[in-house]
Amino acid sequence: MRVNNIFAKSYAEKTNSNIQYLGRGANVTSVMKKEYADLRVFYHHIYEFKKGIRNLILTTEKAIYREPIERRLQSEGIDYIIHDIDKNKINVYFGAKQCVEVVKTFNPRLNELTPEQDFMLGIMLGYDRVKQCERFLEYKKRNVKIKNIKE
């Protein structure tokens, strides 16, 4: 990917980046190149949301980009919630206000969702409905077996 100063200025303006435009003839910092490369999928998800392709997006990003991610979503007027996975990663949910409000009622740890929450999340994210039904039924079957063993 070729990155030049015109791109750098445009990128900094679009993302409300704290990285400053370096001026004519100056080198673009590797920090800016890295941030853009790391967040390309995130920016594409914003595009998909704004075009109406998706109502809710879940993306896992590096925690060091929390601030520019929040800044961009706020500047676009997009509802979001961010959950910490660990010190290095975050889950970013964004999209329609109603969808984000539903996600706020869920456990932030995806592996601790109820079968119903897991199903709802999958449907809201646009996953295949039949596969989500299969996943739900399998998850419910496993939970029932575990409960029967304990009783």
PyMOL commands that place a pseudoatom at each C-alpha (Angstrom):
pseudoatom trace, name=CA, resn=MET, resi=1, chain=A, elem=C, hetatm=0, pos=[0.000, 0.000, 0.000]
pseudoatom trace, name=CA, resn=ARG, resi=2, chain=A, elem=C, hetatm=0, pos=[1.391, 3.352, -1.039]
pseudoatom trace, name=CA, resn=VAL, resi=3, chain=A, elem=C, hetatm=0, pos=[0.761, 6.078, 1.515]
pseudoatom trace, name=CA, resn=ASN, resi=4, chain=A, elem=C, hetatm=0, pos=[1.678, 9.662, 0.710]
pseudoatom trace, name=CA, resn=ASN, resi=5, chain=A, elem=C, hetatm=0, pos=[1.196, 13.007, 2.418]
pseudoatom trace, name=CA, resn=ILE, resi=6, chain=A, elem=C, hetatm=0, pos=[-2.048, 13.782, 0.596]
pseudoatom trace, name=CA, resn=PHE, resi=7, chain=A, elem=C, hetatm=0, pos=[-3.436, 10.501, 1.853]
pseudoatom trace, name=CA, resn=ALA, resi=8, chain=A, elem=C, hetatm=0, pos=[-2.061, 11.219, 5.334]
pseudoatom trace, name=CA, resn=LYS, resi=9, chain=A, elem=C, hetatm=0, pos=[-3.835, 14.576, 5.496]
pseudoatom trace, name=CA, resn=SER, resi=10, chain=A, elem=C, hetatm=0, pos=[-7.075, 13.045, 4.236]
pseudoatom trace, name=CA, resn=TYR, resi=11, chain=A, elem=C, hetatm=0, pos=[-6.791, 10.103, 6.652]
pseudoatom trace, name=CA, resn=ALA, resi=12, chain=A, elem=C, hetatm=0, pos=[-6.063, 12.372, 9.618]
pseudoatom trace, name=CA, resn=GLU, resi=13, chain=A, elem=C, hetatm=0, pos=[-9.081, 14.556, 8.783]
pseudoatom trace, name=CA, resn=LYS, resi=14, chain=A, elem=C, hetatm=0, pos=[-11.484, 11.645, 8.195]
pseudoatom trace, name=CA, resn=THR, resi=15, chain=A, elem=C, hetatm=0, pos=[-10.485, 9.785, 11.345]
pseudoatom trace, name=CA, resn=ASN, resi=16, chain=A, elem=C, hetatm=0, pos=[-10.075, 12.873, 13.528]
pseudoatom trace, name=CA, resn=SER, resi=17, chain=A, elem=C, hetatm=0, pos=[-6.657, 11.442, 14.222]
pseudoatom trace, name=CA, resn=ASN, resi=18, chain=A, elem=C, hetatm=0, pos=[-4.277, 13.035, 16.687]
pseudoatom trace, name=CA, resn=ILE, resi=19, chain=A, elem=C, hetatm=0, pos=[-1.525, 12.215, 14.204]
pseudoatom trace, name=CA, resn=GLN, resi=20, chain=A, elem=C, hetatm=0, pos=[-0.611, 15.511, 12.590]
pseudoatom trace, name=CA, resn=TYR, resi=21, chain=A, elem=C, hetatm=0, pos=[-0.239, 16.145, 8.881]
pseudoatom trace, name=CA, resn=LEU, resi=22, chain=A, elem=C, hetatm=0, pos=[3.474, 16.425, 8.297]
pseudoatom trace, name=CA, resn=GLY, resi=23, chain=A, elem=C, hetatm=0, pos=[3.495, 18.952, 5.463]
pseudoatom trace, name=CA, resn=ARG, resi=24, chain=A, elem=C, hetatm=0, pos=[4.780, 18.822, 1.915]
pseudoatom trace, name=CA, resn=GLY, resi=25, chain=A, elem=C, hetatm=0, pos=[7.874, 16.709, 1.435]
pseudoatom trace, name=CA, resn=ALA, resi=26, chain=A, elem=C, hetatm=0, pos=[7.792, 15.222, 4.927]
pseudoatom trace, name=CA, resn=ASN, resi=27, chain=A, elem=C, hetatm=0, pos=[7.643, 11.461, 5.527]
pseudoatom trace, name=CA, resn=VAL, resi=28, chain=A, elem=C, hetatm=0, pos=[4.431, 9.897, 6.750]
pseudoatom trace, name=CA, resn=THR, resi=29, chain=A, elem=C, hetatm=0, pos=[5.035, 8.286, 10.086]
pseudoatom trace, name=CA, resn=SER, resi=30, chain=A, elem=C, hetatm=0, pos=[4.976, 4.531, 10.384]
pseudoatom trace, name=CA, resn=VAL, resi=31, chain=A, elem=C, hetatm=0, pos=[2.506, 5.027, 13.245]
pseudoatom trace, name=CA, resn=MET, resi=32, chain=A, elem=C, hetatm=0, pos=[-0.087, 6.429, 10.850]
pseudoatom trace, name=CA, resn=LYS, resi=33, chain=A, elem=C, hetatm=0, pos=[0.493, 3.646, 8.330]
pseudoatom trace, name=CA, resn=LYS, resi=34, chain=A, elem=C, hetatm=0, pos=[0.171, 1.017, 11.065]
pseudoatom trace, name=CA, resn=GLU, resi=35, chain=A, elem=C, hetatm=0, pos=[-3.001, 2.540, 12.521]
pseudoatom trace, name=CA, resn=TYR, resi=36, chain=A, elem=C, hetatm=0, pos=[-4.640, 2.750, 9.099]
pseudoatom trace, name=CA, resn=ALA, resi=37, chain=A, elem=C, hetatm=0, pos=[-3.642, -0.816, 8.211]
pseudoatom trace, name=CA, resn=ASP, resi=38, chain=A, elem=C, hetatm=0, pos=[-4.849, -2.171, 11.553]
pseudoatom trace, name=CA, resn=LEU, resi=39, chain=A, elem=C, hetatm=0, pos=[-8.205, -0.363, 11.361]
pseudoatom trace, name=CA, resn=ARG, resi=40, chain=A, elem=C, hetatm=0, pos=[-9.061, -0.942, 7.680]
pseudoatom trace, name=CA, resn=VAL, resi=41, chain=A, elem=C, hetatm=0, pos=[-11.672, -3.582, 8.505]
pseudoatom trace, name=CA, resn=PHE, resi=42, chain=A, elem=C, hetatm=0, pos=[-13.179, -1.294, 11.159]
pseudoatom trace, name=CA, resn=TYR, resi=43, chain=A, elem=C, hetatm=0, pos=[-13.504, 1.519, 8.609]
pseudoatom trace, name=CA, resn=HIS, resi=44, chain=A, elem=C, hetatm=0, pos=[-15.073, -0.875, 6.114]
pseudoatom trace, name=CA, resn=HIS, resi=45, chain=A, elem=C, hetatm=0, pos=[-17.641, -1.908, 8.744]
pseudoatom trace, name=CA, resn=ILE, resi=46, chain=A, elem=C, hetatm=0, pos=[-18.586, 1.762, 9.191]
pseudoatom trace, name=CA, resn=TYR, resi=47, chain=A, elem=C, hetatm=0, pos=[-19.108, 1.974, 5.428]
pseudoatom trace, name=CA, resn=GLU, resi=48, chain=A, elem=C, hetatm=0, pos=[-21.333, -1.136, 5.482]
pseudoatom trace, name=CA, resn=PHE, resi=49, chain=A, elem=C, hetatm=0, pos=[-23.406, 0.242, 8.358]
pseudoatom trace, name=CA, resn=LYS, resi=50, chain=A, elem=C, hetatm=0, pos=[-23.872, 3.617, 6.696]
pseudoatom trace, name=CA, resn=LYS, resi=51, chain=A, elem=C, hetatm=0, pos=[-24.936, 1.922, 3.429]
pseudoatom trace, name=CA, resn=GLY, resi=52, chain=A, elem=C, hetatm=0, pos=[-27.558, -0.134, 5.311]
pseudoatom trace, name=CA, resn=ILE, resi=53, chain=A, elem=C, hetatm=0, pos=[-25.876, -3.480, 4.696]
pseudoatom trace, name=CA, resn=ARG, resi=54, chain=A, elem=C, hetatm=0, pos=[-25.709, -4.259, 8.415]
pseudoatom trace, name=CA, resn=ASN, resi=55, chain=A, elem=C, hetatm=0, pos=[-27.616, -3.086, 11.484]
pseudoatom trace, name=CA, resn=LEU, resi=56, chain=A, elem=C, hetatm=0, pos=[-25.057, -4.264, 14.020]
pseudoatom trace, name=CA, resn=ILE, resi=57, chain=A, elem=C, hetatm=0, pos=[-21.346, -4.874, 13.773]
pseudoatom trace, name=CA, resn=LEU, resi=58, chain=A, elem=C, hetatm=0, pos=[-19.019, -6.697, 16.150]
pseudoatom trace, name=CA, resn=THR, resi=59, chain=A, elem=C, hetatm=0, pos=[-15.312, -6.275, 15.542]
pseudoatom trace, name=CA, resn=THR, resi=60, chain=A, elem=C, hetatm=0, pos=[-12.359, -7.230, 17.716]
pseudoatom trace, name=CA, resn=GLU, resi=61, chain=A, elem=C, hetatm=0, pos=[-9.616, -4.615, 17.670]
pseudoatom trace, name=CA, resn=LYS, resi=62, chain=A, elem=C, hetatm=0, pos=[-6.371, -3.829, 19.439]
pseudoatom trace, name=CA, resn=ALA, resi=63, chain=A, elem=C, hetatm=0, pos=[-6.973, -1.993, 22.710]
pseudoatom trace, name=CA, resn=ILE, resi=64, chain=A, elem=C, hetatm=0, pos=[-4.415, 0.679, 21.774]
pseudoatom trace, name=CA, resn=TYR, resi=65, chain=A, elem=C, hetatm=0, pos=[-6.932, 1.941, 19.172]
pseudoatom trace, name=CA, resn=ARG, resi=66, chain=A, elem=C, hetatm=0, pos=[-9.804, 2.445, 21.620]
pseudoatom trace, name=CA, resn=GLU, resi=67, chain=A, elem=C, hetatm=0, pos=[-9.513, 6.241, 21.552]
pseudoatom trace, name=CA, resn=PRO, resi=68, chain=A, elem=C, hetatm=0, pos=[-9.456, 6.677, 17.740]
pseudoatom trace, name=CA, resn=ILE, resi=69, chain=A, elem=C, hetatm=0, pos=[-12.285, 4.137, 17.412]
pseudoatom trace, name=CA, resn=GLU, resi=70, chain=A, elem=C, hetatm=0, pos=[-14.454, 5.996, 19.920]
pseudoatom trace, name=CA, resn=ARG, resi=71, chain=A, elem=C, hetatm=0, pos=[-13.587, 9.335, 18.347]
pseudoatom trace, name=CA, resn=ARG, resi=72, chain=A, elem=C, hetatm=0, pos=[-14.584, 8.092, 14.885]
pseudoatom trace, name=CA, resn=LEU, resi=73, chain=A, elem=C, hetatm=0, pos=[-17.859, 6.525, 16.019]
pseudoatom trace, name=CA, resn=GLN, resi=74, chain=A, elem=C, hetatm=0, pos=[-18.785, 9.667, 17.953]
pseudoatom trace, name=CA, resn=SER, resi=75, chain=A, elem=C, hetatm=0, pos=[-17.958, 11.917, 15.005]
pseudoatom trace, name=CA, resn=GLU, resi=76, chain=A, elem=C, hetatm=0, pos=[-20.157, 9.726, 12.755]
pseudoatom trace, name=CA, resn=GLY, resi=77, chain=A, elem=C, hetatm=0, pos=[-22.970, 9.770, 15.331]
pseudoatom trace, name=CA, resn=ILE, resi=78, chain=A, elem=C, hetatm=0, pos=[-23.001, 5.964, 15.555]
pseudoatom trace, name=CA, resn=ASP, resi=79, chain=A, elem=C, hetatm=0, pos=[-24.118, 4.239, 18.746]
pseudoatom trace, name=CA, resn=TYR, resi=80, chain=A, elem=C, hetatm=0, pos=[-21.584, 1.817, 20.201]
pseudoatom trace, name=CA, resn=ILE, resi=81, chain=A, elem=C, hetatm=0, pos=[-20.403, -0.112, 23.217]
pseudoatom trace, name=CA, resn=ILE, resi=82, chain=A, elem=C, hetatm=0, pos=[-16.891, -1.406, 23.871]
pseudoatom trace, name=CA, resn=HIS, resi=83, chain=A, elem=C, hetatm=0, pos=[-16.053, -4.416, 26.017]
pseudoatom trace, name=CA, resn=ASP, resi=84, chain=A, elem=C, hetatm=0, pos=[-12.529, -5.214, 27.153]
pseudoatom trace, name=CA, resn=ILE, resi=85, chain=A, elem=C, hetatm=0, pos=[-11.428, -8.747, 26.299]
pseudoatom trace, name=CA, resn=ASP, resi=86, chain=A, elem=C, hetatm=0, pos=[-8.014, -8.454, 27.917]
pseudoatom trace, name=CA, resn=LYS, resi=87, chain=A, elem=C, hetatm=0, pos=[-5.360, -5.773, 28.186]
pseudoatom trace, name=CA, resn=ASN, resi=88, chain=A, elem=C, hetatm=0, pos=[-4.582, -6.041, 24.457]
pseudoatom trace, name=CA, resn=LYS, resi=89, chain=A, elem=C, hetatm=0, pos=[-7.975, -6.533, 22.780]
pseudoatom trace, name=CA, resn=ILE, resi=90, chain=A, elem=C, hetatm=0, pos=[-11.459, -5.008, 22.778]
pseudoatom trace, name=CA, resn=ASN, resi=91, chain=A, elem=C, hetatm=0, pos=[-14.791, -6.009, 21.280]
pseudoatom trace, name=CA, resn=VAL, resi=92, chain=A, elem=C, hetatm=0, pos=[-16.484, -3.075, 19.579]
pseudoatom trace, name=CA, resn=TYR, resi=93, chain=A, elem=C, hetatm=0, pos=[-20.218, -3.316, 18.898]
pseudoatom trace, name=CA, resn=PHE, resi=94, chain=A, elem=C, hetatm=0, pos=[-21.750, -0.525, 16.865]
pseudoatom trace, name=CA, resn=GLY, resi=95, chain=A, elem=C, hetatm=0, pos=[-24.758, 0.198, 14.718]
pseudoatom trace, name=CA, resn=ALA, resi=96, chain=A, elem=C, hetatm=0, pos=[-28.460, 0.846, 15.172]
pseudoatom trace, name=CA, resn=LYS, resi=97, chain=A, elem=C, hetatm=0, pos=[-29.271, 2.273, 18.589]
pseudoatom trace, name=CA, resn=GLN, resi=98, chain=A, elem=C, hetatm=0, pos=[-31.856, -0.439, 19.316]
pseudoatom trace, name=CA, resn=CYS, resi=99, chain=A, elem=C, hetatm=0, pos=[-29.363, -3.227, 18.559]
pseudoatom trace, name=CA, resn=VAL, resi=100, chain=A, elem=C, hetatm=0, pos=[-26.651, -1.652, 20.696]
pseudoatom trace, name=CA, resn=GLU, resi=101, chain=A, elem=C, hetatm=0, pos=[-29.142, -1.243, 23.552]
pseudoatom trace, name=CA, resn=VAL, resi=102, chain=A, elem=C, hetatm=0, pos=[-29.920, -4.980, 23.377]
pseudoatom trace, name=CA, resn=VAL, resi=103, chain=A, elem=C, hetatm=0, pos=[-26.185, -5.827, 23.432]
pseudoatom trace, name=CA, resn=LYS, resi=104, chain=A, elem=C, hetatm=0, pos=[-25.801, -3.669, 26.557]
pseudoatom trace, name=CA, resn=THR, resi=105, chain=A, elem=C, hetatm=0, pos=[-28.095, -6.111, 28.393]
pseudoatom trace, name=CA, resn=PHE, resi=106, chain=A, elem=C, hetatm=0, pos=[-25.793, -9.074, 27.594]
pseudoatom trace, name=CA, resn=ASN, resi=107, chain=A, elem=C, hetatm=0, pos=[-22.862, -10.381, 29.574]
pseudoatom trace, name=CA, resn=PRO, resi=108, chain=A, elem=C, hetatm=0, pos=[-19.708, -8.738, 28.126]
pseudoatom trace, name=CA, resn=ARG, resi=109, chain=A, elem=C, hetatm=0, pos=[-17.988, -12.146, 28.047]
pseudoatom trace, name=CA, resn=LEU, resi=110, chain=A, elem=C, hetatm=0, pos=[-19.200, -13.858, 24.882]
pseudoatom trace, name=CA, resn=ASN, resi=111, chain=A, elem=C, hetatm=0, pos=[-18.455, -17.333, 26.239]
pseudoatom trace, name=CA, resn=GLU, resi=112, chain=A, elem=C, hetatm=0, pos=[-20.909, -16.679, 29.102]
pseudoatom trace, name=CA, resn=LEU, resi=113, chain=A, elem=C, hetatm=0, pos=[-23.944, -15.730, 27.000]
pseudoatom trace, name=CA, resn=THR, resi=114, chain=A, elem=C, hetatm=0, pos=[-27.122, -17.731, 27.475]
pseudoatom trace, name=CA, resn=PRO, resi=115, chain=A, elem=C, hetatm=0, pos=[-28.227, -19.783, 24.469]
pseudoatom trace, name=CA, resn=GLU, resi=116, chain=A, elem=C, hetatm=0, pos=[-30.968, -17.195, 23.868]
pseudoatom trace, name=CA, resn=GLN, resi=117, chain=A, elem=C, hetatm=0, pos=[-28.531, -14.281, 23.980]
pseudoatom trace, name=CA, resn=ASP, resi=118, chain=A, elem=C, hetatm=0, pos=[-26.097, -16.100, 21.712]
pseudoatom trace, name=CA, resn=PHE, resi=119, chain=A, elem=C, hetatm=0, pos=[-28.922, -16.722, 19.230]
pseudoatom trace, name=CA, resn=MET, resi=120, chain=A, elem=C, hetatm=0, pos=[-30.134, -13.115, 19.331]
pseudoatom trace, name=CA, resn=LEU, resi=121, chain=A, elem=C, hetatm=0, pos=[-26.625, -11.761, 18.871]
pseudoatom trace, name=CA, resn=GLY, resi=122, chain=A, elem=C, hetatm=0, pos=[-25.964, -14.037, 15.906]
pseudoatom trace, name=CA, resn=ILE, resi=123, chain=A, elem=C, hetatm=0, pos=[-29.217, -12.993, 14.217]
pseudoatom trace, name=CA, resn=MET, resi=124, chain=A, elem=C, hetatm=0, pos=[-28.540, -9.281, 14.859]
pseudoatom trace, name=CA, resn=LEU, resi=125, chain=A, elem=C, hetatm=0, pos=[-25.049, -9.651, 13.380]
pseudoatom trace, name=CA, resn=GLY, resi=126, chain=A, elem=C, hetatm=0, pos=[-26.568, -11.135, 10.229]
pseudoatom trace, name=CA, resn=TYR, resi=127, chain=A, elem=C, hetatm=0, pos=[-25.384, -14.719, 10.592]
pseudoatom trace, name=CA, resn=ASP, resi=128, chain=A, elem=C, hetatm=0, pos=[-27.181, -17.464, 8.687]
pseudoatom trace, name=CA, resn=ARG, resi=129, chain=A, elem=C, hetatm=0, pos=[-30.556, -18.016, 10.396]
pseudoatom trace, name=CA, resn=VAL, resi=130, chain=A, elem=C, hetatm=0, pos=[-30.687, -21.776, 9.910]
pseudoatom trace, name=CA, resn=LYS, resi=131, chain=A, elem=C, hetatm=0, pos=[-27.150, -22.214, 11.243]
pseudoatom trace, name=CA, resn=GLN, resi=132, chain=A, elem=C, hetatm=0, pos=[-28.025, -20.013, 14.217]
pseudoatom trace, name=CA, resn=CYS, resi=133, chain=A, elem=C, hetatm=0, pos=[-31.051, -22.229, 14.890]
pseudoatom trace, name=CA, resn=GLU, resi=134, chain=A, elem=C, hetatm=0, pos=[-28.842, -25.330, 14.725]
pseudoatom trace, name=CA, resn=ARG, resi=135, chain=A, elem=C, hetatm=0, pos=[-26.309, -23.702, 17.041]
pseudoatom trace, name=CA, resn=PHE, resi=136, chain=A, elem=C, hetatm=0, pos=[-29.052, -22.715, 19.486]
pseudoatom trace, name=CA, resn=LEU, resi=137, chain=A, elem=C, hetatm=0, pos=[-30.544, -26.222, 19.559]
pseudoatom trace, name=CA, resn=GLU, resi=138, chain=A, elem=C, hetatm=0, pos=[-27.128, -27.816, 20.062]
pseudoatom trace, name=CA, resn=TYR, resi=139, chain=A, elem=C, hetatm=0, pos=[-26.266, -25.343, 22.811]
pseudoatom trace, name=CA, resn=LYS, resi=140, chain=A, elem=C, hetatm=0, pos=[-29.586, -25.998, 24.572]
pseudoatom trace, name=CA, resn=LYS, resi=141, chain=A, elem=C, hetatm=0, pos=[-29.071, -29.773, 24.260]
pseudoatom trace, name=CA, resn=ARG, resi=142, chain=A, elem=C, hetatm=0, pos=[-25.606, -29.538, 25.851]
pseudoatom trace, name=CA, resn=ASN, resi=143, chain=A, elem=C, hetatm=0, pos=[-26.900, -27.367, 28.690]
pseudoatom trace, name=CA, resn=VAL, resi=144, chain=A, elem=C, hetatm=0, pos=[-29.747, -29.791, 29.408]
pseudoatom trace, name=CA, resn=LYS, resi=145, chain=A, elem=C, hetatm=0, pos=[-27.313, -32.717, 29.557]
pseudoatom trace, name=CA, resn=ILE, resi=146, chain=A, elem=C, hetatm=0, pos=[-25.068, -30.849, 31.990]
pseudoatom trace, name=CA, resn=LYS, resi=147, chain=A, elem=C, hetatm=0, pos=[-28.041, -29.987, 34.226]
pseudoatom trace, name=CA, resn=ASN, resi=148, chain=A, elem=C, hetatm=0, pos=[-29.283, -33.619, 34.195]
pseudoatom trace, name=CA, resn=ILE, resi=149, chain=A, elem=C, hetatm=0, pos=[-25.861, -34.909, 35.249]
pseudoatom trace, name=CA, resn=LYS, resi=150, chain=A, elem=C, hetatm=0, pos=[-25.717, -32.508, 38.201]
pseudoatom trace, name=CA, resn=GLU, resi=151, chain=A, elem=C, hetatm=0, pos=[-29.217, -33.412, 39.450]
for i in range(1, 151): cmd.bond("trace and resi %d" % i, "trace and resi %d" % (i + 1))
show_as sticks, trace
zoom trace
